[in-house]
Amino acid sequence: MRAVLTVVGKDKTGIIAKISGFLAERKVNILDISQTILEEYFAMIMLVDITNATVSLAALADECAEMGKTIGMSIHVQHEEIFNAMHSV
């Protein structure tokens, strides 16, 4: 089972480290990652494998959103199929 995780906000040191550590603690495997800096803004998208995750997808989404608030970022997690359906024409 795969999910898409997006992160957007003002750039600061340690964003990728915090998020990847957070995911590793929950046994979420990062399959692919793309990130960019647009002036002072950070944008990242990850494709993650949640097959062995220690939390449900809903719990992971809630925990990521809460962590995002803590670090001043917007973090969203969606099942890959829902993400693809929302972004297809």
C-alpha positions as CSV (number, residue, x, y, z in Angstrom):
1,M,0.0,0.0,0.0
2,R,1.4,3.4,-1.0
3,A,0.6,7.0,-0.1
4,V,1.7,10.4,-1.2
5,L,3.0,12.9,1.4
6,T,3.3,16.6,0.5
7,V,5.0,19.2,2.5
8,V,4.9,23.0,1.9
9,G,6.1,26.0,3.9
10,K,8.8,28.4,4.6
11,D,12.3,26.9,4.2
12,K,14.3,26.1,7.3
13,T,17.0,23.7,8.3
14,G,16.2,20.1,9.1
15,I,12.8,19.6,7.4
16,I,13.7,16.5,5.5
17,A,15.5,15.0,8.6
18,K,12.5,15.6,10.9
19,I,10.0,14.1,8.5
20,S,12.1,11.1,7.4
21,G,12.9,10.3,11.1
22,F,9.2,10.7,12.0
23,L,8.2,8.3,9.2
24,A,11.0,5.8,10.1
25,E,9.7,5.6,13.7
26,R,6.4,4.5,12.2
27,K,8.0,1.9,9.8
28,V,7.0,4.0,6.8
29,N,9.4,3.4,3.9
30,I,10.2,6.3,1.6
31,L,10.2,5.0,-2.0
32,D,10.8,8.3,-3.9
33,I,11.3,11.9,-2.9
34,S,11.4,15.2,-4.7
35,Q,12.0,18.6,-3.1
36,T,12.7,22.1,-4.2
37,I,13.2,25.5,-2.8
38,L,11.3,28.4,-4.5
39,E,12.9,31.5,-3.1
40,E,12.1,31.1,0.6
41,Y,9.5,28.4,0.2
42,F,10.1,24.7,0.6
43,A,8.0,22.1,-1.4
44,M,8.4,18.4,-1.2
45,I,6.5,15.3,-2.3
46,M,7.2,11.8,-1.2
47,L,5.9,8.5,-2.4
48,V,5.9,6.2,0.7
49,D,5.1,2.5,1.4
50,I,2.8,2.1,4.3
51,T,2.5,-1.7,4.1
52,N,4.4,-2.2,7.4
53,A,3.4,1.0,9.1
54,T,2.7,0.8,12.8
55,V,-0.2,3.2,12.5
56,S,-3.2,3.3,10.1
57,L,-3.2,5.7,7.1
58,A,-5.8,7.9,8.9
59,A,-3.6,8.1,12.0
60,L,-0.5,8.8,10.0
61,A,-2.3,11.6,8.1
62,D,-3.4,13.1,11.4
63,E,0.0,12.7,13.1
64,C,1.7,14.3,10.0
65,A,-0.7,17.2,10.0
66,E,-0.1,17.8,13.7
67,M,3.7,17.6,13.2
68,G,3.4,20.1,10.4
69,K,1.7,22.6,12.7
70,T,4.5,22.0,15.2
71,I,7.2,22.8,12.7
72,G,5.3,25.5,10.8
73,M,4.7,23.4,7.6
74,S,1.6,22.1,5.8
75,I,1.8,18.3,5.6
76,H,-0.8,16.2,3.9
77,V,-0.9,12.4,3.4
78,Q,-3.3,10.7,0.9
79,H,-3.6,7.1,-0.3
80,E,-1.9,6.9,-3.7
81,E,-5.1,6.0,-5.5
82,I,-7.0,8.9,-4.1
83,F,-4.1,11.3,-5.0
84,N,-4.1,9.9,-8.6
85,A,-7.9,10.2,-9.0
86,M,-7.8,13.8,-7.8
87,H,-5.0,14.7,-10.2
88,S,-6.2,13.0,-13.4
89,V,-8.3,14.7,-16.1
